[in-house]
Amino acid sequence: MADERTAGAGRNGEEAPSPGPCVRGVLEAALYVDDLDAAEAFYGVVLGLEKIVRAGNRHVFFRAGETVVLLFNPEETRKPAGNPALPVPPHGAQGAGHLCFRVEEASLDVWRRRLEAAGVVIEADFRWPNGARSLYFRDPAGNSLEMAPAALWAG
């Protein structure tokens, strides 16, 4: 039971935030790619994700379960918004990003065969100390992608 010295204390003795609205999950996740055509083929054909929309050479978006995967061309997204009705701030990143797709444990061998059949190099395939298995590979832009079951973060 907390006493008055620890009541309301968060990590490292900092004051914990007061109760309020909570984050319900990740709605969208962004990666940056230099070739939208290659990315569109990889995520749509190899990974089988449902394409939502493509906007020229700026972006292509895919649905992955309840999350939307946003693939941006950083050369275009660093530019200020051209449409005042959609004032998205400029953004971009250099270097490889990372994204982990949640899949069923039993499907990892099937995914491995599918990726290898498409010429994708598997960089790592191992079990974490908690027993969950991860499969790592790269998209055409060099982003590090992972497939793992939800048990990876079960707590």
C-alpha positions as CSV (number, residue, x, y, z in Angstrom):
1,M,0.0,0.0,0.0
2,A,1.4,3.4,-0.9
3,D,2.0,6.0,1.8
4,E,2.0,9.7,1.3
5,R,5.7,9.6,0.3
6,T,5.0,7.4,-2.7
7,A,1.4,8.2,-3.5
8,G,1.2,9.7,-7.0
9,A,4.9,8.9,-7.7
10,G,5.7,7.7,-11.2
11,R,9.0,6.3,-12.6
12,N,12.2,7.7,-11.0
13,G,10.1,9.4,-8.3
14,E,8.6,11.8,-10.7
15,E,5.0,12.8,-10.2
16,A,2.6,10.5,-12.1
17,P,0.2,12.2,-14.5
18,S,-3.3,12.7,-13.3
19,P,-6.0,10.4,-14.7
20,G,-7.3,11.6,-18.0
21,P,-7.7,10.4,-21.6
22,C,-5.6,7.4,-22.6
23,V,-3.9,6.3,-25.8
24,R,-5.8,3.4,-27.3
25,G,-3.2,2.1,-29.7
26,V,-1.1,3.1,-32.8
27,L,-3.4,4.3,-35.6
28,E,-0.6,4.8,-38.1
29,A,3.1,4.2,-38.5
30,A,5.4,5.8,-41.0
31,L,8.4,4.6,-42.9
32,Y,10.4,6.6,-45.5
33,V,11.2,5.1,-48.9
34,D,13.1,6.4,-51.9
35,D,11.2,4.4,-54.5
36,L,7.4,4.4,-54.1
37,D,7.0,2.0,-57.1
38,A,9.2,-0.6,-55.4
39,A,7.6,0.0,-52.0
40,E,4.1,-0.3,-53.5
41,A,5.0,-3.6,-55.1
42,F,6.7,-5.0,-52.0
43,Y,4.0,-4.0,-49.4
44,G,1.1,-4.8,-51.8
45,V,2.3,-7.9,-53.5
46,V,4.9,-9.6,-51.3
47,L,3.3,-8.7,-48.0
48,G,-0.2,-8.7,-49.3
49,L,-1.3,-5.5,-47.6
50,E,-4.4,-3.7,-48.8
51,K,-3.5,-0.4,-50.5
52,I,-5.6,2.5,-49.3
53,V,-4.3,5.3,-51.5
54,R,-1.3,6.6,-53.5
55,A,-0.6,10.2,-54.1
56,G,1.9,10.6,-57.0
57,N,5.5,10.4,-55.8
58,R,4.6,11.7,-52.3
59,H,3.2,8.6,-50.5
60,V,1.4,5.3,-50.6
61,F,-0.7,4.0,-47.6
62,F,-1.6,0.4,-46.7
63,R,-3.8,-1.2,-44.2
64,A,-2.2,-3.7,-41.8
65,G,-5.0,-5.0,-39.4
66,E,-6.1,-2.0,-37.4
67,T,-3.0,0.0,-38.2
68,V,-2.2,2.0,-41.3
69,V,1.3,1.8,-42.7
70,L,2.3,5.2,-44.3
71,L,5.1,5.0,-46.8
72,F,6.5,8.5,-47.6
73,N,9.0,9.8,-50.0
74,P,11.0,12.1,-47.7
75,E,12.0,14.4,-50.5
76,E,8.3,15.3,-51.0
77,T,7.2,15.3,-47.3
78,R,9.9,17.8,-46.3
79,K,8.2,20.4,-48.4
80,P,5.5,22.6,-46.8
81,A,2.0,21.5,-47.3
82,G,0.6,22.7,-50.6
83,N,-3.0,22.5,-49.6
84,P,-4.1,24.9,-46.9
85,A,-7.1,22.7,-46.1
86,L,-4.6,19.9,-45.1
87,P,-1.8,21.7,-43.2
88,V,0.3,18.6,-42.4
89,P,3.6,19.8,-41.1
90,P,6.7,18.9,-43.1
91,H,8.5,15.7,-42.0
92,G,11.0,13.1,-43.1
93,A,13.8,10.9,-41.8
94,Q,17.1,9.6,-43.0
95,G,18.3,6.0,-42.6
96,A,16.5,2.8,-42.0
97,G,13.3,2.7,-39.9
98,H,11.8,-0.3,-38.1
99,L,8.3,-1.8,-38.1
100,C,7.1,-5.0,-36.6
101,F,4.0,-6.8,-38.1
102,R,1.9,-8.8,-35.7
103,V,1.3,-12.3,-37.1
104,E,0.3,-15.7,-35.7
105,E,3.2,-17.7,-34.4
106,A,2.0,-20.7,-36.5
107,S,2.3,-18.6,-39.7
108,L,6.0,-17.6,-39.3
109,D,7.3,-20.6,-41.3
110,V,4.8,-19.8,-44.1
111,W,5.9,-16.2,-44.1
112,R,9.5,-17.2,-44.2
113,R,8.9,-19.4,-47.3
114,R,6.8,-16.6,-49.0
115,L,9.5,-14.0,-48.4
116,E,12.3,-16.2,-49.6
117,A,10.3,-17.2,-52.7
118,A,10.0,-13.4,-53.5
119,G,13.8,-13.1,-53.2
120,V,13.7,-11.4,-49.7
121,V,16.7,-12.2,-47.6
122,I,15.9,-13.2,-44.0
123,E,18.3,-11.4,-41.8
124,A,17.4,-13.1,-38.5
125,D,15.0,-15.8,-37.3
126,F,15.2,-16.5,-33.6
127,R,13.4,-16.8,-30.2
128,W,13.5,-14.2,-27.6
129,P,14.1,-15.1,-23.9
130,N,10.3,-15.2,-23.4
131,G,9.9,-17.8,-26.2
132,A,8.4,-15.5,-28.8
133,R,9.9,-15.9,-32.3
134,S,10.8,-13.0,-34.6
135,L,11.6,-13.0,-38.3
136,Y,13.6,-10.0,-39.6
137,F,14.1,-8.8,-43.2
138,R,14.3,-5.5,-45.2
139,D,12.0,-3.7,-47.6
140,P,13.5,-2.3,-50.9
141,A,14.3,1.0,-49.1
142,G,16.4,-0.8,-46.4
143,N,13.9,-0.4,-43.6
144,S,14.1,-3.2,-41.0
145,L,10.9,-5.2,-40.9
146,E,9.9,-7.8,-38.4
147,M,7.2,-10.3,-38.1
148,A,6.3,-11.6,-34.6
149,P,3.4,-12.9,-32.6
150,A,1.7,-10.7,-30.0
151,A,3.3,-12.9,-27.3
152,L,6.5,-11.0,-27.9
153,W,5.2,-8.2,-25.7
154,A,2.7,-10.2,-23.6
155,G,3.1,-9.2,-20.0
